[in-house]
Amino acid sequence: MEGLELICFEIISNVGMARSCFINSIQEAQNGDFTKAEQLIEDGCELFIKGHHSHAKLIQEEANGMLERISLLLIHAEDQLMSAESFKILANELVKICKTNQDLKKQIELINPKK
């Protein structure tokens, strides 16, 4: 496997695992486990950064005239990178919404306790 393909697979692997962490964090927040949700976001961010660093290597190579071709694999890797970034943003916002929702439910229960 050549250098370009190897870096592309590094990107795809890391950001794919990051995206899974972000999706799982949303599910944990929906279940009310905010500690686990936040930990999954942190884990996802670490993986995302690894993928981003691999991508930065390719950008540097291109800037130095070392990247001679663009491949479908590279396009896929960049697509996965952007997808993971979108899920990161959404996961952060949805976890906040789930927390707010849970807090509101608790306040409602204090005002109107179930009989």
C-alpha positions, 0 to 999 in steps of 0.5 A: 500500500502506498503512502497516499492510500495508507494516510487515507485509510488512517483518516477513514479509520479514525474519523469513522470511529469518532463518528461512532462515538458521537452517535453513541453519545447521543444515544447515551444522552437520550438514556440519561447517562450524561457522564457516558455521553460526554466521555464518548464525545471526548473519545470521539474528539481524540479520534477525530484529531488523529484523523485531522492530523493525517489529513493535515499531512496530505495538505502539507504534501500537496503544498510542497508539490509531493502529492501527485494525484487525487484519488476516489479514496482521498475524496471518500476520506475527506467526506468521512472527515466532514461527516464526523465533524458534522456529527461532533457538532450535532452530538454536542448540541443534542446532549445539551438539549437532552440535559435541558429536557431532563432538567425541565422534566424534573422541575415539572415533577416537583410542581406536579408530582405524580400520584 
